[in-house]
């Protein structure tokens, strides 16, 4: 059993910051169908080492997908998803190795740059364009995402570009991304636990912060249902860009200190 007494002895402002960060990440995910790791990991590394923040984000991915599974299951593009997941199985162990090898300060900076790069890449990718990717290419997209998932919990960039630049509806893209992130996070979490990377207190912290995550996700889903399809992509990326700039500033301060 998890020992909730193993939670870090933080000040009230630190704990308030963490809860607010988790709620914001939940909102981003509830609205866009992606971004809980992209949003939460850079923000959480303000008060946590990356090796602590990453398993938290993986737990959040799994928890949120389970919560929204009944309403999104029928929209998932399973034919494509199975090949993306196959690639993730191959790439995730490489990411786990990277996580165990890089010190915290360079990792913080890398995480913020991955987020900002993913926003720029996704913003520039054309919307509603048919990819016509071969099966090996689809597996390669999943493998790259798996590397990012294992090493940073931020598996989103290649998958977000893949689905947001496809001709599918926002609802179908959102459901398919959510399901991929569930499988990807489950694989990374299992491998990280097997490698002994994740300390127990991070899972105690996940249990304590999940209510804020679910509340934020519910609010995000509420606004998604009332948003126009044309604004969906732009709003989601602007939220992530703001988080990325904040994370980059914090990471730079940590790196130079």
C-alpha positions, -999 to +999 in steps of 0.1 A: +000+000+000+011+036-006+021+056+025+005+090+023+027+101+051+056+100+026+043+132+010+070+160+009+070+185+038+060+215+017+049+250+027+013+260+020+023+282-010+042+252-026+012+229-021-012+255-035+010+260-065+011+222-072-027+219-069-032+249-091-008+235-117-025+201-117-059+218-121-047+238-151-032+207-167-065+190-162-083+219-178-060+218-209-066+181-213-104+183-207-106+210-234-082+197-260-079+159-255-042+163-251-017+183-231-020+170-195+017+159-196+028+188-218+012+212-193+018+195-160+055+183-163+070+217-170+049+234-143+055+206-117+093+208-122+092+242-105+087+223-072+097+187-081+127+170-098+118+157-133+121+121-121+092+129-096+071+150-120+071+125-148+054+096-131+028+120-117+020+130-153+018+094-164-007+087-136-027+117-146-029+105-182-043+072-171-067+086-146-082+111-170-086+086-199-105+062-176-128+090-166-136+101-201-136+066-217-174+060-218-180+092-238-151+089-262-146+052-269-168+050-300-150+079-317-115+064-315-098+056-348-087+021-338-072+011-372-046+038-369-042+036-331-030+000-330+000+009-352+008+040-332+008+019-300+030-007-316+056+020-322+053+033-287+061-002-273+094+000-292+103+035-284+094+038-247+123+018-232+147+041-250+130+071-233+132+053-199+170+050-203+173+087-212+153+097-181+177+077-159+208+092-175+202+130-176+206+153-145+175+174-133+186+209-145+193+201-182+161+179-181+140+209-169+153+230-198+147+202-223+112+197-211+103+234-216+119+234-251+100+202-261+068+219-251+075+252-270+087+232-301+056+211-301+034+242-300+053+258-329+052+226-350+016+219-344+006+256-351+024+255-384+010+221-395-019+223-419-053+215-406-076+191-425-048+176-446-048+139-454-015+123-443-016+091-464+012+077-442+024+042-448+021+016-420+059+018-412+057+056-411+027+054-386+047+030-364+076+054-365+054+083-353+043+060-324+079+051-317+091+087-315+061+094-292+071+064-271+107+078-266+092+111-254+068+093-231+094+072-214+119+100-211+096+130-204+060+118-201+054+143-229+044+120-257+022+145-273+041+164-300+042+138-329+007+125-320-009+159-318+006+169-352-006+136-366-042+140-355-047+178-357-034+179-392-057+150-403-091+155-419-110+139-390-133+159-368-121+176-336-141+151-315-126+121-333-091+135-331-095+143-294-108+108-286-080+091-305-053+112-289-067+105-254-067+067-261-032+067-274-020+087-244-036+061-221-018+032-237+015+052-240+014+063-203+005+028-191+035+013-210+059+040-197+046+037-161+050-001-161+086+001-175+096+029-151+083+010-121+101-022-133+134-001-136+129+012-101+130+049-113+099+062-095+100+069-057+069+059-037+061+094-025+053+106-061+024+081-062+011+093-028+013+128-042-007+117-073-035+104-051-036+136-031-038+158-063-061+138-085-093+156-072-079+189-086-070+172-118-105+158-123-121+192-115-100+210-140-107+183-166-144+186-161-143+223-166-122+219-197-146+194-212-175+218-204-159+246-224-149+222-252-186+212-257-195+249-261-166+259-283-166+264-320-145+238-340-125+267-357-114+280-323-106+246-308-070+242-321-060+278-316-072+280-280-055+247-270-022+258-285-023+293-269-028+277-235+002+254-240+023+283-254+017+303-222+027+273-201+058+267-222+070+303-218+066+301-181+084+268-179+112+280-201+118+310-178+118+289-147+141+262-163+165+289-174+167+303-139+173+268-125+199+260-151+219+292-146+217+292-108 
